């Protein structure tokens, strides 16, 4: 999982430096967005998507993002999914998607672990890793202002699992821009 | 040039800020038995006096960081607002324990060990518990040698005896109804309450909830007759609930984690063990607390082994005197801490 995560991160960060990206990358569309957990815990998300059907209604996507809950944690997530996008004649679109292959890592403040013997030790890189499947619904519209291709507004239901003794649903809002392919 | 001037002014302003010595505003997590539990340490630690807050069922640590706690107690003491296992912003993953209450007792001890590790072995600790937090705090004091960690125990409407709470609730509602009818206060409402109570089967599984539901009408009647002060939800509490806390985490966690239900299920009762508590105790109760009636405070006062114990009933409060009579509750807490720190 870590190498997968690293490869995607490299792809997202270094793609722009290629003057002439490889052919397989030329059909990828990057996107960048504000990503708010409960709207007000601020975050950012970057990602790539690729249409896999002739009519471009089925799209594979991969995202990397974070949000900051100032009280307690920083959440970093990475996801792979598929979405169905319907685009109207005037360029408006609506989409529904699912990202079953997703992982979330919380980063907590100063943490001390207490063992059963009562020994106290500070934890390095405190936090927890959860599976985090995401359901997405959203709307958007074409925006012909190169390199921007469209804007979008998505609502995400992310489920952290296993969380405590069961699960924790998170409601996240995303507003962003999709760009033309490389 | 303008930019340099702006940066200079900014630096000058920043250099004017001072950090008060001993003031703490830290969030630390305690990792214990699969749970990462946040402790929000706020206030003045210059005297090394720390007050650990054990919240009630379905609540969260920062819910107490409003009004008098923030504006007053934090001025002289460090207050540790703690989210218990499975509540609010606590996270982690672990199986449902067989004995949840014992595990949560060990969690409190883990918090104590962490505070001592971070702030020094010689810090003075007070334990404060509200409602379910009263049951948890009492359990802590009755476990192993944990009682010796604390200079005092403040029990605010705490439920240390679930079966007694149920019988006392019915009795308090009936007594209050009779008194109010005799006084001519909201007679129609109280008669309706008595009629409704008579329809409930006391052996039914949901008898506890059904009485609490009826009790809301009683509280409304008392408020309308000016016998009960409203529980003021100020902007501090709203801030702590919505911004400092994550309301979705709070509500969802509460749905899956119910220590109160665990206590109810096993008919958790600590009354006959109370003589083993010998540290100073302050019992604070609302006169019209239909959730955890003052009869529990009275029996605790009678059974506690402490020589320094005090029971104070707040005449115009129900289950949350800190919200209804904060300026009456506060001096009692301060005096208790000052006397025993």
Contacts between the chains, C-beta under 8 A, distances in Angstrom:
chain1	res1	chain2	res2	distance
A	37	B	246	7.9
A	38	B	246	6.6
A	38	B	247	7.5
A	38	B	248	6.1
A	40	B	243	7.3
A	41	B	246	7.4
A	69	B	246	5.9
A	71	B	27	7.0
A	71	B	38	7.8
A	71	B	40	7.9
A	71	B	62	7.9
A	71	B	89	6.7
A	71	B	243	7.9
A	71	B	244	5.0
A	71	B	245	6.6
A	71	B	246	7.1
A	72	B	27	6.4
A	72	B	38	5.4
A	72	B	89	4.7
A	72	B	246	7.5
A	73	B	89	7.8
A	106	B	91	6.5
A	108	B	29	4.9
A	108	B	36	6.0
A	108	B	38	7.7
A	109	B	26	7.8
A	109	B	27	4.7
A	109	B	28	6.3
A	109	B	29	6.2
A	109	B	38	7.5
A	110	B	26	7.3
A	110	B	27	7.6
A	110	B	28	4.8
A	110	B	29	7.1
A	111	B	28	6.9
A	111	B	29	4.0
A	111	B	30	7.5
A	111	B	31	5.5
A	111	B	36	6.4
A	112	B	28	6.7
A	112	B	29	7.3
A	112	B	30	6.0
A	112	B	31	6.7
A	112	B	114	4.5
A	112	B	117	6.4
A	112	B	118	7.0
A	113	B	31	4.1
A	113	B	32	7.3
A	114	B	30	6.5
A	114	B	31	7.0
A	114	B	32	4.9
A	114	B	109	8.0
A	114	B	110	3.8
A	114	B	113	5.4
A	114	B	114	6.2
A	116	B	33	7.9
A	118	B	109	7.8
A	118	B	113	5.8
A	120	B	113	5.3
A	120	B	114	5.7
A	120	B	117	4.1
A	123	B	31	6.0
A	126	B	29	6.2
A	126	B	31	7.2
A	126	B	36	7.1
A	127	B	36	7.9
A	128	B	36	6.6
A	128	B	91	5.8
A	128	B	92	6.1
A	128	B	93	7.0
A	130	B	93	7.8
A	162	B	93	4.5
A	163	B	91	6.4
A	163	B	93	6.5
A	164	B	35	7.3
A	164	B	85	7.8
A	164	B	86	4.9
A	164	B	90	7.1
A	164	B	91	6.6
A	164	B	92	6.2
A	164	B	93	6.6
A	164	B	94	7.2
A	164	B	253	6.4
A	164	B	256	6.5
A	164	B	257	6.4
A	165	B	86	6.6
A	165	B	93	7.7
A	165	B	94	6.6
A	165	B	95	6.8
A	165	B	96	5.0
A	165	B	256	6.1
A	165	B	257	6.8
A	166	B	256	4.8
A	167	B	256	7.9
A	168	B	91	7.6
A	168	B	249	6.5
A	168	B	252	5.7
A	168	B	253	7.1
A	169	B	248	7.2
A	169	B	252	6.2
A	170	B	248	6.8
A	171	B	248	6.3
